[in-house]
């Protein structure tokens, strides 16, 4: 297998990767590999999904009820046990 070194990862992106890895109980390495596999496994499908989401977005109406529902979903989510990532 090949090795890859990433440099200059924006802090915000690194924070997101760490958070998702912790939630999913994966190492940073495995989370990044999983993300790359999702994108490159079938790039045509990814582009098609993005195009469909953009089309759907045209019909979305976002109001206060939407934001309240999102906040309720976030506040009730269980993140499981704490995981220390170094």
C-alpha beads as a LAMMPS data file, in Angstrom:
LAMMPS data file: protein, C-alpha beads

86 atoms
85 bonds

1 atom types
1 bond types

-500.0 500.0 xlo xhi
-500.0 500.0 ylo yhi
-500.0 500.0 zlo zhi

Masses

1 110.0

Atoms # bond

1 1 1 0.000 0.000 0.000
2 1 1 1.048 3.539 -0.657
3 1 1 1.620 6.224 1.960
4 1 1 0.476 9.814 1.708
5 1 1 1.381 12.869 3.767
6 1 1 -1.029 15.805 3.869
7 1 1 0.168 19.294 4.739
8 1 1 -1.526 22.612 5.419
9 1 1 -4.916 21.139 6.267
10 1 1 -7.146 24.053 7.324
11 1 1 -7.908 23.992 11.058
12 1 1 -11.663 24.017 10.448
13 1 1 -11.450 20.993 8.138
14 1 1 -9.193 19.138 10.566
15 1 1 -11.667 19.823 13.349
16 1 1 -14.512 18.396 11.267
17 1 1 -12.501 15.283 10.422
18 1 1 -11.623 14.745 14.081
19 1 1 -15.232 15.224 15.163
20 1 1 -16.625 12.780 12.623
21 1 1 -13.909 10.240 13.386
22 1 1 -14.729 10.462 17.089
23 1 1 -18.473 10.141 16.501
24 1 1 -17.975 7.153 14.210
25 1 1 -15.255 5.693 16.480
26 1 1 -12.664 5.567 13.731
27 1 1 -9.052 6.675 13.655
28 1 1 -8.215 9.829 11.704
29 1 1 -6.462 7.703 9.118
30 1 1 -9.471 5.430 8.629
31 1 1 -11.882 8.385 8.484
32 1 1 -9.827 10.087 5.768
33 1 1 -9.515 6.839 3.778
34 1 1 -13.273 6.296 4.073
35 1 1 -13.972 9.852 2.852
36 1 1 -11.619 9.424 -0.113
37 1 1 -13.184 6.065 -0.997
38 1 1 -16.666 7.612 -1.002
39 1 1 -15.563 10.365 -3.373
40 1 1 -13.395 8.328 -5.724
41 1 1 -15.199 4.991 -5.715
42 1 1 -17.754 6.265 -8.208
43 1 1 -17.082 9.931 -9.043
44 1 1 -19.838 10.046 -11.674
45 1 1 -22.390 9.048 -9.051
46 1 1 -21.087 11.740 -6.694
47 1 1 -21.459 14.419 -9.379
48 1 1 -24.971 13.187 -10.205
49 1 1 -25.970 13.304 -6.535
50 1 1 -24.616 16.829 -6.189
51 1 1 -26.515 17.934 -9.299
52 1 1 -29.729 16.409 -7.914
53 1 1 -29.234 18.139 -4.561
54 1 1 -28.688 21.476 -6.294
55 1 1 -31.908 20.933 -8.248
56 1 1 -33.816 19.992 -5.084
57 1 1 -32.471 23.028 -3.253
58 1 1 -34.288 25.305 -5.683
59 1 1 -37.603 24.141 -4.178
60 1 1 -36.631 24.316 -0.494
61 1 1 -38.300 26.793 1.753
62 1 1 -36.348 27.306 4.934
63 1 1 -38.266 28.892 7.793
64 1 1 -38.053 29.065 11.587
65 1 1 -39.682 25.615 11.917
66 1 1 -36.867 24.122 9.863
67 1 1 -34.179 25.647 12.083
68 1 1 -36.038 24.572 15.214
69 1 1 -36.271 20.985 13.916
70 1 1 -32.559 20.947 13.140
71 1 1 -31.680 22.271 16.595
72 1 1 -33.917 19.654 18.240
73 1 1 -32.265 16.870 16.225
74 1 1 -28.793 18.106 17.130
75 1 1 -29.586 18.545 20.819
76 1 1 -31.026 15.040 21.188
77 1 1 -28.254 13.203 19.350
78 1 1 -26.131 10.855 21.418
79 1 1 -22.447 10.981 20.611
80 1 1 -21.554 7.830 22.528
81 1 1 -18.405 7.589 24.595
82 1 1 -15.603 10.143 24.547
83 1 1 -12.711 9.232 22.268
84 1 1 -9.312 10.902 22.537
85 1 1 -7.689 11.588 19.192
86 1 1 -4.050 12.640 19.079

Bonds

1 1 1 2
2 1 2 3
3 1 3 4
4 1 4 5
5 1 5 6
6 1 6 7
7 1 7 8
8 1 8 9
9 1 9 10
10 1 10 11
11 1 11 12
12 1 12 13
13 1 13 14
14 1 14 15
15 1 15 16
16 1 16 17
17 1 17 18
18 1 18 19
19 1 19 20
20 1 20 21
21 1 21 22
22 1 22 23
23 1 23 24
24 1 24 25
25 1 25 26
26 1 26 27
27 1 27 28
28 1 28 29
29 1 29 30
30 1 30 31
31 1 31 32
32 1 32 33
33 1 33 34
34 1 34 35
35 1 35 36
36 1 36 37
37 1 37 38
38 1 38 39
39 1 39 40
40 1 40 41
41 1 41 42
42 1 42 43
43 1 43 44
44 1 44 45
45 1 45 46
46 1 46 47
47 1 47 48
48 1 48 49
49 1 49 50
50 1 50 51
51 1 51 52
52 1 52 53
53 1 53 54
54 1 54 55
55 1 55 56
56 1 56 57
57 1 57 58
58 1 58 59
59 1 59 60
60 1 60 61
61 1 61 62
62 1 62 63
63 1 63 64
64 1 64 65
65 1 65 66
66 1 66 67
67 1 67 68
68 1 68 69
69 1 69 70
70 1 70 71
71 1 71 72
72 1 72 73
73 1 73 74
74 1 74 75
75 1 75 76
76 1 76 77
77 1 77 78
78 1 78 79
79 1 79 80
80 1 80 81
81 1 81 82
82 1 82 83
83 1 83 84
84 1 84 85
85 1 85 86
